[in-house]
Structure formats: C-alpha cells, structure tokens
Amino acid sequence: MTRGPREATGVDLRDQERLRAAGEIPRHIAVIMDGNGRWAKERGLPRIAGHREGVESVRDIVEACGQLGVRYLTLYAFSTENWKRPQDEVSLLMRLLLTALRDETDRLHNNNVRLRMIGDIDALPSEVQSELREAATRTAKNTGLTLTLALSYSGRWEITQAIRAIAHDVQAGRLKPEEITEESISRYLTTEDIPDPDLLVRTSGELRLSNFLLWQVAYTELYITPGYWPAFRRNALYAAIDEYQRRERRFGMVSEQVKPNSNEQPPRKRILKSVAGP
C-alpha cells in the first residue's frame, strides 16, 4: 500500500504558516546531501545504514517542500566522483536507489510531484536507468513540486557537454558566435527548463560546492549546516528558509534600489556558516 504524505499539523503547520507570512519561500532549493557515512560511523553502523536513513530525510524534505509551496527541489544524489568509492558501496547505493524509486514513485505521483534527472544517466546500471525513465514518464504531467535528482552528475561535466553542443551548432551554422550569451548558454545546460536555485543547502559543515551546479549557483544564497544529512528533517529545512528570508538580496544594487523580498532577479552570492543544527 502506498503511504500518504505526512500532514502538516500542530507546531509544524504553525511553522509553515510563519515562514509564508515572514517573506518569500525560495522558488528553487538545491541540496548537497552530505554526511551519510559519518552519521553511521558515529553510531557504530555500516555506511549503508546512513544512506538508508538519508532516504528518510529525502522523503520528509520532499513532503515539506511540497507543503510550503517550493516549486523546485534539486538533490545531489550521486556525483561523478562518487564512482571512485569502493565498488561494494557503489553497488549498495545503486540497489538502494532502485528500491527507493520502486517504493516512492507511486507516492510522488499521488502527490503531484514531477520527477526528473540530470547527469550522465547512461553511466548508471541499466535497471536503474529503466526505473528512472519510467518514473519520470509517469510523473511528467504533474504540476506540483518538481523534484530533480542529480545522478552521475558534476558541474564541470555539464558545462563541458554544453560547450560541445554549442561548438557543434556553431560549426553547423545553427548558431553564430555573437549569439552566444549567458542566456543562450543556460539553454544548453541540463537545467534549461528550471530556474537557477535561490537557496543551496549543504549538510555536514563542509564549505565547498563539490562540483554541483557550478553555472547555476553563481548568485545563489548558500546555507551550510553542521548536521549530517540523515538527521536533516523539515525543522532543519525551516531554519534554512528562515535564514534565507533574513538576507537582503541586492542583485548588485544598493539597498534602496531593491524591492523587499523580491526574487525576480538573480540574488547576490553569499556564504554563511550556520550554527543551526538539525
């Protein structure tokens, strides 16, 4: 039986209402889900236990984003660099991904979530590819939250692919060099049909982008929390959004020029080391 979403009730509902009343809810949130292995190690558990608990965090954050009215959520699920991990762990991660897709696709579809993927999907095991494409096809017409999984993905890989495509189009006469602009480059990226992130959350306290959405986060607000991903649930998400709403986003202008709480233009870049744990 497919489980229904957790309903926002009591304190949770009040927290959501408070955030909506306080300011703009980020339209697009991206997350670097880090710290699964360390979470497990600190508890004397195998690394895969941290990855399994991380799936529970994904479920809760997806539900909370849908309830808050976030339009896009992009999760860094597996990087191209992750292929360098021990083969046993990679195999377990692929099996966990396959199980999660089979368990959650009905749930996503019933809650109007559209699933999409970015990355070198052809590098994934064929069974995983098939399950991903089936889930994406089934949820393609949903109009609620768009959930994007970055799998076998890296920002440099994506930019390299875009440059190759642009070069081919210039060579074929479909594009003139003078027509290459920031906007046209964005159309060659795997995220061409979604806006750049307003907020990037990274768990585990690491202060780096780890090759994630390098073009897209040029003006994204960055929020770093020391808590590990398996412990990152909706209350931690609310803390990130609360901090986001406290920032003045000047878009390169001065304060007097900026309309309060406006996200219509790319926000300025800022890194803040959060003291808020999960």
Backbone as CSV, one residue per row, in Angstrom:
resi,resn,N_x,N_y,N_z,CA_x,CA_y,CA_z,C_x,C_y,C_z
1,MET,0.850,-1.198,0.000,0.000,0.000,0.000,0.884,1.246,0.000
2,THR,0.565,2.202,-0.851,1.333,3.435,-0.919,0.990,4.338,0.249
3,ARG,2.015,4.759,0.954,1.784,5.637,2.087,1.450,7.043,1.627
4,GLY,0.528,7.672,2.310,0.199,9.050,2.012,1.204,9.984,2.644
5,PRO,1.161,11.274,2.302,2.110,12.223,2.851,1.834,12.501,4.310
6,ARG,2.867,12.864,5.015,2.689,13.323,6.381,1.997,14.673,6.340
7,GLU,0.894,14.795,7.043,0.162,16.057,7.067,0.849,17.039,8.005
8,ALA,0.890,18.298,7.600,1.430,19.337,8.468,0.362,19.684,9.507
9,THR,0.657,19.407,10.764,-0.304,19.667,11.831,0.409,20.315,13.006
10,GLY,-0.364,20.928,13.906,0.174,21.458,15.147,1.295,22.449,14.937
11,VAL,2.413,22.218,15.647,3.561,23.117,15.593,4.109,23.202,14.167
12,ASP,4.123,22.068,13.472,4.638,22.047,12.106,3.834,22.971,11.193
13,LEU,2.529,22.907,11.294,1.669,23.762,10.487,1.896,25.231,10.827
14,ARG,2.050,25.520,12.107,2.309,26.911,12.507,3.650,27.400,11.981
15,ASP,4.657,26.522,11.993,5.963,26.903,11.454,5.870,27.221,9.961
16,GLN,5.126,26.423,9.229,4.962,26.678,7.802,4.220,27.993,7.556
17,GLU,3.180,28.225,8.305,2.421,29.474,8.161,3.287,30.673,8.521
18,ARG,4.127,30.519,9.544,5.021,31.608,9.940,5.994,31.942,8.819
19,LEU,6.567,30.910,8.183,7.515,31.149,7.101,6.848,31.825,5.911
20,ARG,5.648,31.389,5.571,4.947,32.011,4.442,4.615,33.472,4.738
21,ALA,4.303,33.769,5.991,3.964,35.141,6.364,5.208,36.028,6.466
22,ALA,6.370,35.409,6.745,7.584,36.182,7.005,8.228,36.730,5.738
23,GLY,8.030,36.062,4.620,8.678,36.511,3.388,8.524,35.501,2.279
24,GLU,9.364,35.649,1.253,9.299,34.769,0.101,9.810,33.368,0.446
25,ILE,9.071,32.372,0.054,9.562,30.997,0.107,10.444,30.796,-1.124
26,PRO,11.663,30.267,-0.967,12.514,30.059,-2.149,11.768,29.259,-3.220
27,ARG,11.853,29.728,-4.441,11.203,29.012,-5.531,11.937,27.710,-5.837
28,HIS,13.276,27.760,-5.754,14.093,26.599,-6.084,15.134,26.404,-4.989
29,ILE,15.107,25.233,-4.353,16.090,24.868,-3.339,16.919,23.706,-3.874
30,ALA,18.236,23.840,-3.793,19.146,22.752,-4.155,19.840,22.273,-2.880
31,VAL,20.135,20.979,-2.824,20.722,20.411,-1.605,21.891,19.493,-1.945
32,ILE,23.024,19.734,-1.284,24.138,18.789,-1.296,23.965,17.927,-0.057
33,MET,23.540,16.690,-0.260,23.200,15.792,0.839,24.473,15.075,1.295
34,ASP,25.108,15.598,2.328,26.427,15.116,2.720,26.408,14.595,4.155
35,GLY,27.236,13.602,4.416,27.443,13.142,5.781,26.798,11.821,6.142
36,ASN,26.268,11.087,5.162,25.619,9.806,5.473,26.585,8.835,6.152
37,GLY,27.780,8.702,5.585,28.753,7.768,6.135,29.209,8.156,7.523
38,ARG,29.452,9.446,7.735,29.902,9.898,9.059,28.801,9.733,10.099
39,TRP,27.550,9.977,9.701,26.418,9.763,10.614,26.397,8.305,11.078
40,ALA,26.606,7.378,10.155,26.598,5.957,10.503,27.809,5.586,11.360
41,LYS,28.975,6.096,10.992,30.200,5.764,11.721,30.108,6.193,13.176
42,GLU,29.566,7.381,13.423,29.441,7.865,14.797,28.518,6.982,15.636
43,ARG,27.679,6.202,14.987,26.740,5.321,15.689,27.170,3.855,15.622
44,GLY,28.383,3.625,15.119,28.879,2.263,15.029,28.137,1.413,14.028
45,LEU,27.582,2.037,12.994,26.781,1.349,11.990,27.527,1.299,10.657
46,PRO,27.188,0.358,9.777,27.794,0.352,8.439,27.344,1.577,7.652
47,ARG,28.146,1.990,6.691,27.856,3.202,5.930,26.490,3.143,5.255
48,ILE,26.099,1.957,4.797,24.820,1.849,4.092,23.656,2.238,5.000
49,ALA,23.819,2.066,6.326,22.759,2.467,7.256,22.536,3.975,7.188
50,GLY,23.621,4.719,7.001,23.490,6.167,6.855,22.775,6.530,5.567
51,HIS,23.063,5.803,4.492,22.388,6.065,3.218,20.893,5.739,3.318
52,ARG,20.561,4.639,4.017,19.146,4.284,4.176,18.412,5.353,4.992
53,GLU,19.056,5.841,6.049,18.418,6.886,6.848,18.318,8.181,6.053
54,GLY,19.278,8.386,5.160,19.220,9.566,4.293,18.002,9.559,3.395
55,VAL,17.544,8.368,2.973,16.326,8.270,2.167,15.123,8.793,2.952
56,GLU,15.105,8.538,4.262,14.021,9.062,5.097,14.037,10.583,5.117
57,SER,15.236,11.169,5.132,15.337,12.628,5.069,14.824,13.162,3.739
58,VAL,15.154,12.463,2.657,14.651,12.867,1.331,13.128,12.890,1.342
59,ARG,12.530,11.827,1.863,11.071,11.737,1.898,10.464,12.914,2.667
60,ASP,11.031,13.230,3.840,10.477,14.295,4.672,10.670,15.668,4.031
61,ILE,11.835,15.902,3.428,12.112,17.205,2.815,11.250,17.411,1.574
62,VAL,11.047,16.351,0.788,10.166,16.467,-0.379,8.760,16.831,0.061
63,GLU,8.255,16.174,1.084,6.909,16.469,1.576,6.809,17.897,2.092
64,ALA,7.799,18.317,2.885,7.769,19.657,3.461,7.838,20.730,2.373
65,CYS,8.678,20.512,1.361,8.776,21.480,0.260,7.448,21.586,-0.481
66,GLY,6.809,20.444,-0.730,5.507,20.477,-1.390,4.479,21.232,-0.575
67,GLN,4.472,21.030,0.729,3.511,21.710,1.599,3.773,23.208,1.680
68,LEU,5.055,23.611,1.628,5.405,25.026,1.741,5.157,25.796,0.444
69,GLY,5.109,25.094,-0.665,4.941,25.770,-1.945,6.241,25.995,-2.690
70,VAL,7.312,25.313,-2.275,8.548,25.339,-3.058,8.248,24.699,-4.410
71,ARG,8.689,25.324,-5.478,8.352,24.824,-6.811,9.361,23.810,-7.345
72,TYR,10.645,23.955,-6.962,11.700,23.093,-7.486,12.632,22.678,-6.352
73,LEU,12.954,21.408,-6.310,13.906,20.865,-5.341,14.890,19.994,-6.110
74,THR,16.177,20.319,-6.024,17.202,19.556,-6.726,18.143,18.938,-5.704
75,LEU,18.290,17.628,-5.744,19.086,16.887,-4.773,20.311,16.278,-5.442
76,TYR,21.477,16.558,-4.869,22.733,15.988,-5.364,22.845,14.583,-4.786
77,ALA,22.401,13.599,-5.560,22.275,12.240,-5.051,23.511,11.384,-5.286
78,PHE,24.214,11.602,-6.411,25.383,10.784,-6.731,26.224,11.545,-7.741
79,SER,27.438,11.885,-7.361,28.308,12.663,-8.239,29.148,11.751,-9.127
80,THR,29.732,12.308,-10.167,30.634,11.518,-10.999,31.832,11.050,-10.179
81,GLU,32.239,11.856,-9.196,33.355,11.467,-8.335,33.005,10.292,-7.422
82,ASN,31.714,10.108,-7.137,31.309,9.005,-6.264,31.577,7.635,-6.876
83,TRP,31.788,7.573,-8.191,32.134,6.303,-8.817,33.471,5.786,-8.299
84,LYS,34.299,6.659,-7.704,35.616,6.262,-7.194,35.525,5.548,-5.850
85,ARG,34.352,5.527,-5.240,34.200,4.866,-3.943,34.360,3.352,-4.102
86,PRO,34.560,2.629,-2.987,34.669,1.163,-3.084,33.491,0.566,-3.843
87,GLN,33.774,-0.416,-4.682,32.746,-0.983,-5.547,31.573,-1.540,-4.768
88,ASP,31.838,-2.124,-3.606,30.749,-2.671,-2.792,29.776,-1.575,-2.383
89,GLU,30.312,-0.404,-1.999,29.442,0.690,-1.580,28.653,1.243,-2.759
90,VAL,29.308,1.373,-3.906,28.602,1.860,-5.099,27.467,0.912,-5.465
91,SER,27.720,-0.370,-5.415,26.679,-1.353,-5.747,25.513,-1.253,-4.775
92,LEU,25.812,-1.085,-3.498,24.753,-0.941,-2.499,23.947,0.335,-2.730
93,LEU,24.634,1.417,-3.110,23.944,2.677,-3.386,23.011,2.542,-4.581
94,MET,23.465,1.840,-5.618,22.618,1.642,-6.798,21.385,0.809,-6.451
95,ARG,21.569,-0.211,-5.623,20.428,-1.033,-5.209,19.463,-0.234,-4.339
96,LEU,20.036,0.607,-3.478,19.191,1.451,-2.630,18.389,2.440,-3.471
97,LEU,19.029,3.007,-4.487,18.337,3.922,-5.388,17.212,3.205,-6.118
98,LEU,17.487,2.011,-6.590,16.475,1.233,-7.298,15.287,0.932,-6.392
99,THR,15.551,0.524,-5.168,14.481,0.230,-4.208,13.674,1.475,-3.891
100,ALA,14.375,2.594,-3.690,13.686,3.840,-3.359,12.765,4.278,-4.496
101,LEU,13.225,4.141,-5.726,12.391,4.506,-6.868,11.137,3.646,-6.928
102,ARG,11.304,2.349,-6.720,10.155,1.446,-6.768,9.180,1.721,-5.628
103,ASP,9.716,2.106,-4.471,8.857,2.347,-3.307,8.169,3.708,-3.357
104,GLU,8.831,4.698,-3.977,8.374,6.077,-3.834,7.672,6.663,-5.052
105,THR,7.778,6.030,-6.218,7.197,6.645,-7.417,5.690,6.825,-7.287
106,ASP,4.992,5.831,-6.787,3.550,5.975,-6.580,3.257,7.138,-5.645
107,ARG,4.013,7.209,-4.600,3.838,8.278,-3.601,4.047,9.653,-4.226
108,LEU,5.112,9.786,-5.020,5.373,11.060,-5.698,4.238,11.407,-6.652
109,HIS,3.828,10.432,-7.444,2.771,10.667,-8.431,1.456,11.068,-7.756
110,ASN,1.107,10.373,-6.692,-0.148,10.674,-5.985,-0.140,12.041,-5.329
111,ASN,1.047,12.588,-5.127,1.156,13.907,-4.512,1.563,14.984,-5.515
112,ASN,1.359,14.679,-6.822,1.505,15.672,-7.881,2.947,16.159,-8.039
113,VAL,3.925,15.311,-7.684,5.339,15.656,-7.816,5.854,15.168,-9.165
114,ARG,6.559,16.039,-9.865,7.188,15.659,-11.141,8.641,15.298,-10.876
115,LEU,9.053,14.134,-11.311,10.428,13.674,-11.120,11.209,13.821,-12.412
116,ARG,12.407,14.357,-12.303,13.292,14.462,-13.455,14.720,14.183,-13.007
117,MET,15.625,13.959,-13.940,17.004,13.643,-13.623,17.942,14.518,-14.436
118,ILE,19.105,14.798,-13.871,20.187,15.438,-14.609,21.464,14.643,-14.336
119,GLY,22.366,14.632,-15.293,23.616,13.913,-15.138,23.829,12.924,-16.269
120,ASP,24.905,12.174,-16.160,25.242,11.169,-17.169,24.469,9.895,-16.843
121,ILE,23.176,9.921,-17.124,22.287,8.822,-16.745,22.698,7.517,-17.424
122,ASP,23.292,7.599,-18.603,23.707,6.393,-19.318,24.808,5.631,-18.595
123,ALA,25.485,6.295,-17.645,26.538,5.619,-16.887,25.982,4.751,-15.762
124,LEU,24.708,4.906,-15.441,24.083,4.141,-14.365,23.748,2.729,-14.840
125,PRO,23.590,1.789,-13.919,23.167,0.442,-14.318,21.868,0.491,-15.105
126,SER,21.732,-0.397,-16.079,20.582,-0.353,-16.980,19.258,-0.470,-16.239
127,GLU,19.220,-1.259,-15.184,17.979,-1.416,-14.424,17.581,-0.113,-13.741
128,VAL,18.580,0.609,-13.253,18.316,1.904,-12.622,17.849,2.910,-13.676
129,GLN,18.511,2.916,-14.837,18.089,3.804,-15.923,16.624,3.576,-16.280
130,SER,16.259,2.323,-16.425,14.896,1.982,-16.810,13.894,2.467,-15.769
131,GLU,14.211,2.258,-14.494,13.303,2.669,-13.422,13.181,4.189,-13.364
132,LEU,14.285,4.880,-13.556,14.269,6.340,-13.545,13.406,6.888,-14.679
133,ARG,13.597,6.364,-15.867,12.851,6.871,-17.023,11.364,6.546,-16.909
134,GLU,11.058,5.382,-16.351,9.661,5.035,-16.144,9.013,5.977,-15.133
135,ALA,9.736,6.287,-14.047,9.205,7.196,-13.038,9.037,8.604,-13.598
136,ALA,10.019,9.043,-14.395,9.931,10.377,-14.987,8.763,10.474,-15.962
137,THR,8.562,9.436,-16.759,7.443,9.423,-17.707,6.113,9.440,-16.978
138,ARG,6.011,8.639,-15.934,4.747,8.546,-15.208,4.370,9.861,-14.544
139,THR,5.360,10.613,-14.063,5.071,11.844,-13.318,5.205,13.105,-14.174
140,ALA,5.443,12.947,-15.475,5.794,14.076,-16.338,4.733,15.174,-16.374
141,LYS,3.460,14.806,-16.241,2.389,15.804,-16.353,1.969,16.386,-15.011
142,ASN,2.634,15.986,-13.944,2.293,16.534,-12.630,2.694,18.000,-12.549
143,THR,1.941,18.770,-11.788,2.095,20.229,-11.791,2.526,20.802,-10.443
144,GLY,2.829,19.935,-9.478,3.266,20.431,-8.179,4.772,20.606,-8.139
145,LEU,5.391,20.183,-7.062,6.841,20.265,-6.897,7.552,19.490,-7.998
146,THR,8.602,20.091,-8.572,9.486,19.383,-9.492,10.713,18.934,-8.716
147,LEU,10.871,17.623,-8.586,11.999,17.036,-7.876,13.026,16.564,-8.897
148,THR,14.224,17.131,-8.844,15.291,16.760,-9.762,16.379,16.011,-9.000
149,LEU,16.712,14.822,-9.480,17.799,14.047,-8.901,19.036,14.206,-9.769
150,ALA,20.119,14.685,-9.178,21.396,14.796,-9.884,22.158,13.499,-9.657
151,LEU,22.290,12.703,-10.709,22.863,11.364,-10.619,23.991,11.213,-11.632
152,SER,25.125,10.690,-11.169,26.316,10.636,-12.022,26.524,12.021,-12.653
153,TYR,26.460,13.023,-11.789,26.450,14.418,-12.239,27.682,15.143,-11.699
154,SER,28.164,16.084,-12.483,29.114,17.075,-11.993,28.935,18.345,-12.808
155,GLY,29.197,19.465,-12.176,29.050,20.739,-12.864,29.999,20.873,-14.042
156,ARG,31.233,20.418,-13.884,32.197,20.512,-14.984,31.788,19.614,-16.147
157,TRP,31.274,18.416,-15.843,30.767,17.537,-16.905,29.660,18.243,-17.671
158,GLU,28.728,18.879,-16.956,27.606,19.537,-17.601,28.071,20.690,-18.483
159,ILE,28.992,21.510,-17.979,29.484,22.646,-18.753,30.255,22.159,-19.980
160,THR,31.031,21.081,-19.820,31.747,20.504,-20.961,30.765,20.034,-22.035
161,GLN,29.691,19.359,-21.620,28.684,18.903,-22.574,28.044,20.088,-23.291
162,ALA,27.793,21.168,-22.553,27.178,22.353,-23.156,28.114,22.993,-24.184
163,ILE,29.407,23.075,-23.850,30.376,23.664,-24.782,30.456,22.843,-26.063
164,ARG,30.450,21.537,-25.920,30.481,20.680,-27.116,29.254,20.904,-27.991
165,ALA,28.087,20.995,-27.368,26.855,21.200,-28.132,26.866,22.557,-28.819
166,ILE,27.360,23.579,-28.125,27.448,24.913,-28.730,28.406,24.884,-29.918
167,ALA,29.559,24.220,-29.743,30.546,24.139,-30.833,29.958,23.442,-32.053
168,HIS,29.211,22.371,-31.833,28.568,21.660,-32.947,27.579,22.572,-33.672
169,ASP,26.800,23.335,-32.902,25.798,24.196,-33.514,26.446,25.349,-34.274
170,VAL,27.557,25.878,-33.757,28.283,26.926,-34.480,28.856,26.350,-35.776
171,GLN,29.441,25.167,-35.675,30.031,24.526,-36.863,28.975,24.229,-37.918
172,ALA,27.773,23.871,-37.465,26.695,23.536,-38.400,25.963,24.772,-38.904
173,GLY,26.318,25.934,-38.401,25.674,27.165,-38.848,24.348,27.460,-38.172
174,ARG,24.021,26.701,-37.139,22.767,26.933,-36.414,22.890,28.038,-35.363
175,LEU,24.119,28.426,-35.061,24.369,29.435,-34.035,25.576,30.256,-34.444
176,LYS,25.442,31.583,-34.326,26.563,32.471,-34.614,27.326,32.754,-33.313
177,PRO,28.648,32.894,-33.378,29.419,33.157,-32.158,28.905,34.355,-31.381
178,GLU,28.479,35.392,-32.095,27.994,36.591,-31.399,26.643,36.371,-30.725
179,GLU,26.005,35.255,-31.039,24.734,34.928,-30.394,24.912,34.158,-29.089
180,ILE,26.165,33.845,-28.750,26.437,33.123,-27.505,26.415,34.110,-26.349
181,THR,25.431,33.970,-25.491,25.255,34.846,-24.330,25.055,33.979,-23.095
182,GLU,24.995,34.618,-21.943,24.717,33.865,-20.716,23.380,33.134,-20.831
183,GLU,22.398,33.804,-21.425,21.073,33.197,-21.562,21.112,32.008,-22.518
184,SER,21.828,32.152,-23.631,21.870,31.045,-24.586,22.661,29.863,-24.030
185,ILE,23.719,30.129,-23.279,24.477,29.040,-22.650,23.575,28.265,-21.692
186,SER,22.755,28.975,-20.933,21.851,28.314,-19.981,20.915,27.340,-20.676
187,ARG,20.577,27.640,-21.923,19.657,26.767,-22.662,20.317,25.458,-23.093
188,TYR,21.644,25.398,-23.010,22.357,24.170,-23.351,22.636,23.300,-22.124
189,LEU,22.253,23.771,-20.955,22.504,23.019,-19.730,21.366,22.040,-19.462
190,THR,21.608,21.076,-18.602,20.577,20.082,-18.286,19.444,20.675,-17.470
191,THR,19.655,21.868,-16.945,18.624,22.551,-16.154,17.915,23.632,-16.964
192,GLU,17.925,23.507,-18.272,17.410,24.575,-19.131,15.955,24.936,-18.841
193,ASP,15.170,23.979,-18.346,13.743,24.243,-18.161,13.362,24.548,-16.717
194,ILE,14.357,24.782,-15.862,14.047,25.172,-14.487,14.898,26.380,-14.106
195,PRO,14.420,27.217,-13.183,15.190,28.401,-12.794,16.406,28.030,-11.959
196,ASP,17.371,28.938,-11.899,18.529,28.729,-11.043,18.088,28.669,-9.577
197,PRO,18.825,27.950,-8.736,18.438,27.857,-7.326,18.478,29.220,-6.628
198,ASP,17.515,29.445,-5.768,17.532,30.613,-4.891,18.367,30.321,-3.649
199,LEU,18.292,29.073,-3.190,18.949,28.670,-1.951,19.633,27.324,-2.160
200,LEU,20.906,27.242,-1.771,21.641,25.981,-1.780,21.961,25.598,-0.344
201,VAL,21.507,24.438,0.076,21.772,23.921,1.413,22.828,22.836,1.314
202,ARG,23.845,22.916,2.181,24.818,21.829,2.281,24.883,21.354,3.722
203,THR,24.718,20.060,3.910,24.829,19.483,5.244,26.266,19.039,5.508
204,SER,26.570,18.726,6.765,27.851,18.185,7.264,28.917,19.240,7.497
205,GLY,28.610,20.516,7.222,29.534,21.591,7.558,30.653,21.841,6.577
206,GLU,30.718,21.092,5.494,31.784,21.301,4.507,31.534,22.597,3.729
207,LEU,32.601,23.372,3.529,32.469,24.685,2.887,32.961,24.620,1.444
208,ARG,32.299,23.820,0.638,32.647,23.742,-0.782,31.420,23.304,-1.583
209,LEU,31.477,23.539,-2.901,30.362,23.212,-3.791,30.424,21.790,-4.322
210,SER,31.584,21.165,-4.249,31.742,19.777,-4.692,31.231,19.545,-6.116
211,ASN,31.521,20.507,-6.993,31.241,20.314,-8.420,29.743,20.224,-8.710
212,PHE,28.944,20.963,-7.965,27.481,20.898,-8.090,26.926,22.198,-8.657
213,LEU,26.234,22.120,-9.779,25.534,23.262,-10.380,26.423,24.513,-10.450
214,LEU,27.644,24.338,-10.965,28.619,25.420,-10.917,28.164,26.672,-11.660
215,TRP,27.500,26.501,-12.786,26.984,27.655,-13.527,25.771,28.246,-12.823
216,GLN,24.882,27.395,-12.364,23.568,27.814,-11.884,23.616,28.533,-10.530
217,VAL,24.621,28.259,-9.704,24.623,28.844,-8.354,25.456,30.118,-8.264
218,ALA,25.724,30.741,-9.402,26.549,31.951,-9.407,26.024,33.020,-8.459
219,TYR,24.699,33.113,-8.301,24.107,34.129,-7.430,23.193,33.511,-6.370
220,THR,23.390,32.244,-6.090,22.540,31.538,-5.133,22.979,31.823,-3.700
221,GLU,22.017,31.935,-2.798,22.322,32.052,-1.369,22.750,30.687,-0.842
222,LEU,23.897,30.632,-0.159,24.433,29.386,0.351,24.202,29.287,1.859
223,TYR,23.746,28.121,2.280,23.472,27.875,3.695,24.149,26.568,4.087
224,ILE,25.080,26.652,5.024,25.844,25.492,5.460,25.421,25.131,6.882
225,THR,25.044,23.877,7.080,24.688,23.418,8.419,25.610,22.284,8.834
226,PRO,26.046,22.235,10.099,26.973,21.178,10.525,26.324,19.803,10.640
227,GLY,25.011,19.726,10.709,24.333,18.438,10.855,24.490,17.579,9.614
228,TYR,24.498,16.270,9.799,24.605,15.336,8.695,23.240,15.136,8.031
229,TRP,23.274,14.722,6.760,22.034,14.596,6.004,21.018,13.651,6.643
230,PRO,21.392,12.495,7.185,20.369,11.616,7.770,19.592,12.260,8.920
231,ALA,20.150,13.299,9.530,19.460,13.988,10.622,18.766,15.266,10.153
232,PHE,18.853,15.560,8.861,18.274,16.795,8.328,16.817,16.541,7.951
233,ARG,15.916,17.042,8.775,14.496,16.871,8.523,13.848,18.255,8.404
234,ARG,12.549,18.305,8.346,11.847,19.543,7.995,12.167,20.710,8.915
235,ASN,12.402,20.478,10.204,12.732,21.590,11.086,14.048,22.247,10.683
236,ALA,15.006,21.435,10.230,16.265,21.981,9.747,16.049,22.760,8.446
237,LEU,15.151,22.268,7.597,14.805,22.994,6.374,14.179,24.342,6.707
238,TYR,13.283,24.359,7.695,12.647,25.614,8.091,13.695,26.619,8.575
239,ALA,14.713,26.129,9.301,15.777,27.019,9.774,16.542,27.625,8.603
240,ALA,16.789,26.817,7.562,17.488,27.318,6.379,16.662,28.383,5.662
241,ILE,15.364,28.130,5.521,14.494,29.104,4.853,14.369,30.368,5.685
242,ASP,14.310,30.218,7.003,14.245,31.383,7.887,15.478,32.261,7.712
243,GLU,16.653,31.657,7.641,17.883,32.420,7.421,17.866,33.076,6.043
244,TYR,17.409,32.339,5.046,17.303,32.882,3.686,16.443,34.146,3.673
245,GLN,15.333,34.115,4.388,14.422,35.254,4.405,15.012,36.465,5.124
246,ARG,16.005,36.251,5.969,16.629,37.357,6.708,17.687,38.087,5.884
247,ARG,18.073,37.511,4.791,19.135,38.126,3.994,18.574,39.174,3.040
248,GLU,19.333,40.237,2.857,18.962,41.257,1.876,19.619,40.891,0.551
249,ARG,18.805,40.667,-0.440,19.297,40.208,-1.730,19.331,41.404,-2.680
250,ARG,20.523,41.967,-2.881,20.619,43.260,-3.564,20.878,43.157,-5.061
251,PHE,21.197,41.979,-5.577,21.404,41.794,-7.018,22.441,42.755,-7.589
252,GLY,23.463,43.100,-6.786,24.491,44.027,-7.243,24.119,45.483,-7.081
253,MET,22.919,45.762,-6.598,22.469,47.144,-6.420,22.639,47.554,-4.960
254,VAL,22.202,48.766,-4.641,22.215,49.214,-3.254,20.864,48.934,-2.637
255,SER,20.818,48.954,-1.313,19.605,48.555,-0.602,18.382,49.335,-1.045
256,GLU,18.552,50.629,-1.294,17.405,51.473,-1.634,16.779,51.115,-2.972
257,GLN,17.524,50.425,-3.812,17.006,50.065,-5.136,16.229,48.759,-5.146
258,VAL,16.381,47.983,-4.084,15.848,46.629,-4.087,14.461,46.597,-3.466
259,LYS,13.540,45.981,-4.177,12.211,45.753,-3.635,12.304,44.681,-2.562
260,PRO,11.779,44.903,-1.360,11.886,43.908,-0.292,11.316,42.559,-0.703
261,ASN,12.074,41.504,-0.326,11.626,40.111,-0.528,11.417,39.742,-1.990
262,SER,12.057,40.471,-2.913,11.876,40.151,-4.329,12.900,39.131,-4.775
263,ASN,12.433,38.073,-5.449,13.321,37.054,-6.005,13.267,37.066,-7.527
264,GLU,12.859,38.167,-8.117,12.665,38.190,-9.556,13.974,38.258,-10.315
265,GLN,15.065,38.677,-9.647,16.352,38.748,-10.289,17.317,37.838,-9.547
266,PRO,18.455,37.478,-10.175,19.402,36.603,-9.502,19.916,37.237,-8.215
267,PRO,19.894,36.510,-7.100,20.374,37.060,-5.840,21.880,37.141,-5.828
268,ARG,22.429,37.911,-4.899,23.866,38.015,-4.767,24.408,36.760,-4.100
269,LYS,25.681,36.521,-4.315,26.316,35.355,-3.722,26.726,35.676,-2.286
270,ARG,26.496,34.723,-1.379,26.921,34.905,-0.010,27.048,33.545,0.662
271,ILE,28.110,33.346,1.420,28.280,32.113,2.169,28.129,32.453,3.643
272,LEU,27.292,31.688,4.340,27.112,31.889,5.765,27.296,30.568,6.467
273,LYS,28.152,30.529,7.451,28.348,29.325,8.244,27.276,29.287,9.311
274,SER,26.321,28.381,9.152,25.197,28.318,10.067,25.585,27.642,11.364
275,VAL,25.017,28.111,12.441,25.201,27.452,13.730,23.994,26.607,14.055
276,ALA,23.016,26.585,13.159,21.806,25.822,13.403,21.995,24.391,12.944
277,GLY,21.874,23.442,13.860,21.944,22.037,13.525,20.580,21.526,13.151
278,PRO,20.441,20.224,12.901,19.152,19.652,12.517,18.194,19.652,13.674
